Amino acid sequence: MSTRTSPRKKALQIVKYFRHENPDYNYLRAVFQELRQNLNVKVTTASKKLPYVPTESELKKYYDTIWKSKNMQDMIMIKTLMYTGIRVSELIRLKIQDVDFDRCQLRIVAGKGKKDRIVPFPKSFRETLALHVSNANKINQLSLFESSWKKPYSDRGVRKMLEKYSKTAGMQQTISPHKLRHFLFTWLKNQNVDDALIQPYSGHETRQSLEIYSKLSLSKAQEEYDDKIKNFPV
């Protein structure tokens, strides 16, 4: 079997056939669909592994390690991830003004897909978060969480922090922001919370779930969350 031409070189070879067509994405897609059929190339998809989700006992062990560190800001940041399921990119962009203490909600501005959304946090967490904001206001802090350098945390900085506690706790797998996210939504699902209520908080959007959710009110979702989160393991 002869050696294949690299994809980049092959693309440069055939680009001359398309220049005069003034192609757009849909045109190119249709052309390559025809090409695939003529060459009898079947579409293959990589099998998706189920994500690792920490157990309740693992999460309790992990949080106990954080508690023993006595680092209040780390503790509050990690609890924010645990309770809301927001992405690390969303956490580091949170501003103090995005916290609604009356409704116990965070406003996520331009999350995945550049869309805004509202996520809840437990009423039991309100006092702790309010104390953190009060201290932040005293030093004119704008971001909800800032490092010792007086700048918002980086994605890498948050991940390294979670990894540090994972090692201290002796976790078999490193706890990442996404694993905390998986835990929350899996846990809510196990509490029989309907997908239609979880959907708007998760920031994941599918046509089917949006159609279901459009029939429900946001206040109903908040009530369901408030009722179940009281039993959260941490």
C-alpha positions in Angstrom: 0.0 0.0 0.0 1.4 3.4 -1.0 2.0 6.1 1.5 -0.9 8.5 1.8 -0.4 12.2 1.0 -0.8 14.3 4.2 -4.3 15.9 4.6 -2.8 19.4 4.4 -0.9 18.6 1.1 -3.9 17.0 -0.4 -6.1 19.9 0.6 -3.6 22.3 -1.2 -3.8 20.1 -4.3 -7.6 20.2 -4.6 -8.2 23.7 -3.4 -7.7 25.0 -7.0 -10.9 23.1 -8.0 -13.0 25.0 -5.5 -11.7 28.6 -5.7 -13.8 29.6 -8.7 -16.9 28.1 -7.1 -16.8 30.7 -4.2 -17.7 27.9 -1.8 -19.3 28.2 1.6 -19.5 25.6 4.3 -22.8 23.9 3.1 -21.4 23.6 -0.4 -18.2 22.0 0.7 -20.1 19.7 3.0 -22.4 18.5 0.2 -19.4 18.0 -2.1 -17.6 15.8 0.4 -20.7 13.8 1.2 -20.9 13.0 -2.5 -17.2 12.2 -2.5 -17.6 9.9 0.5 -20.4 8.0 -1.2 -18.5 7.6 -4.4 -15.5 6.2 -2.6 -17.7 4.1 -0.4 -16.3 5.6 2.8 -18.4 4.8 5.8 -18.9 7.4 8.6 -17.3 6.2 11.8 -17.6 7.6 15.3 -15.3 7.0 18.2 -17.0 5.2 21.1 -17.7 7.5 24.0 -16.7 6.3 27.4 -18.9 7.2 30.4 -17.4 10.0 32.4 -15.9 9.1 35.8 -18.3 10.3 38.6 -17.0 10.4 42.2 -19.0 8.5 44.8 -20.6 10.3 47.7 -18.0 8.8 50.1 -15.2 10.0 47.8 -16.6 13.5 47.6 -17.0 13.6 51.4 -13.4 12.5 51.8 -12.2 15.1 49.3 -14.2 17.9 51.0 -13.0 16.9 54.4 -9.4 17.5 53.2 -10.3 20.9 51.9 -12.0 21.7 55.2 -8.9 20.7 57.2 -6.8 23.1 55.1 -8.7 26.1 56.6 -8.3 28.0 53.3 -11.7 29.7 53.2 -11.5 31.0 49.7 -10.5 27.6 48.3 -13.4 26.1 50.2 -15.9 28.6 48.9 -14.7 28.3 45.3 -14.9 24.5 45.4 -18.4 24.6 47.1 -19.5 27.0 44.4 -18.5 24.4 41.7 -20.1 21.6 43.7 -23.4 23.3 44.3 -23.9 25.0 40.9 -22.2 22.7 38.4 -20.8 25.6 36.5 -17.8 25.2 34.3 -14.4 26.5 35.5 -14.3 29.0 32.6 -17.6 30.4 34.0 -16.4 30.4 37.6 -13.3 32.5 36.9 -15.4 35.1 35.1 -18.0 35.6 37.9 -18.3 39.2 39.1 -19.6 40.1 42.5 -22.6 41.8 40.8 -23.5 38.4 39.4 -24.6 37.1 42.8 -28.3 37.5 43.7 -28.5 36.8 47.4 -32.3 37.3 47.6 -33.0 34.5 45.1 -29.8 32.5 45.9 -28.7 32.5 42.2 -25.7 33.2 40.1 -25.9 34.9 36.7 -23.6 33.3 34.2 -22.8 35.8 31.5 -21.8 34.5 28.1 -21.3 30.9 29.1 -20.8 28.1 26.6 -22.4 29.1 23.3 -22.2 32.7 24.4 -25.5 32.4 26.2 -26.5 33.8 29.6 -28.2 31.6 32.2 -29.2 31.5 35.9 -27.9 28.8 38.2 -29.0 28.3 41.9 -27.0 27.8 45.0 -28.3 26.5 48.4 -29.9 28.9 50.9 -27.5 27.3 53.4 -24.6 28.6 51.4 -25.9 32.2 51.3 -24.3 33.3 54.6 -20.9 31.9 53.8 -20.9 33.5 50.3 -22.2 36.8 51.6 -19.3 36.9 54.1 -16.9 36.3 51.3 -18.4 39.1 49.2 -18.4 41.4 52.2 -14.6 40.9 52.6 -14.1 41.3 48.9 -16.0 44.6 48.9 -13.6 46.0 51.6 -10.7 45.7 49.1 -12.7 46.9 46.1 -12.6 43.5 44.5 -14.7 43.2 41.3 -14.4 39.5 40.5 -16.1 37.1 42.9 -12.8 35.2 43.3 -9.3 36.7 43.0 -5.9 35.2 43.6 -3.3 36.6 46.0 -2.0 38.6 43.1 -5.3 40.5 43.1 -6.3 39.2 39.7 -9.1 36.7 38.7 -8.0 33.1 38.9 -6.9 31.3 35.7 -8.4 28.1 34.4 -5.1 26.4 35.1 -4.9 27.9 38.6 -8.3 26.4 39.7 -7.4 23.0 38.2 -4.1 22.9 40.0 -5.8 23.8 43.3 -8.3 20.9 42.9 -5.5 18.6 41.9 -3.5 19.5 45.1 -6.4 18.5 47.3 -6.9 15.3 45.3 -3.4 14.3 46.0 -3.7 15.2 49.7 -6.9 13.2 50.0 -5.3 10.2 48.3 -7.9 10.1 45.6 -7.4 7.4 42.9 -8.6 9.9 40.3 -7.9 13.7 40.3 -11.1 15.7 41.0 -11.5 18.2 38.3 -14.2 20.9 37.9 -15.9 18.8 35.3 -16.0 15.8 37.6 -17.7 18.0 40.3 -20.2 19.1 37.5 -20.9 15.4 36.6 -21.4 14.6 40.2 -24.0 17.3 40.8 -26.1 16.5 37.8 -25.9 12.8 38.3 -26.8 13.3 42.0 -29.8 15.5 41.1 -30.9 12.9 38.5 -30.7 10.2 41.2 -32.9 12.4 43.4 -35.5 12.0 40.6 -35.2 15.6 39.5 -36.5 15.8 35.9 -34.1 16.4 33.1 -36.2 19.4 32.0 -35.4 21.1 35.4 -31.7 20.2 35.3 -31.2 21.3 31.7 -31.2 25.1 32.0 -28.8 25.0 34.9 -26.3 22.7 33.2 -25.9 24.9 30.2 -26.3 21.9 27.9 -28.9 22.4 25.2 -30.6 19.8 23.0 -33.7 20.4 21.0 -35.7 17.8 22.8 -34.9 19.0 26.3 -35.5 22.6 25.3 -39.0 21.7 24.0 -39.8 20.0 27.3 -38.4 22.8 29.4 -40.3 25.5 27.5 -43.5 24.2 29.2 -42.0 24.6 32.7 -41.3 27.8 34.7 -37.9 28.7 36.1 -39.4 29.2 39.5 -40.5 25.5 39.5 -37.0 24.5 38.7 -35.7 26.6 41.6 -38.2 25.0 44.0 -37.1 21.5 42.9 -33.4 22.4 43.4 -34.0 24.0 46.8 -35.9 20.9 48.0 -33.3 18.4 46.9 -30.0 20.3 47.6 -30.7 20.1 51.3 -29.6 16.5 51.2 -26.4 17.2 49.2 -23.6 15.1 50.8 -21.3 18.0 51.4 
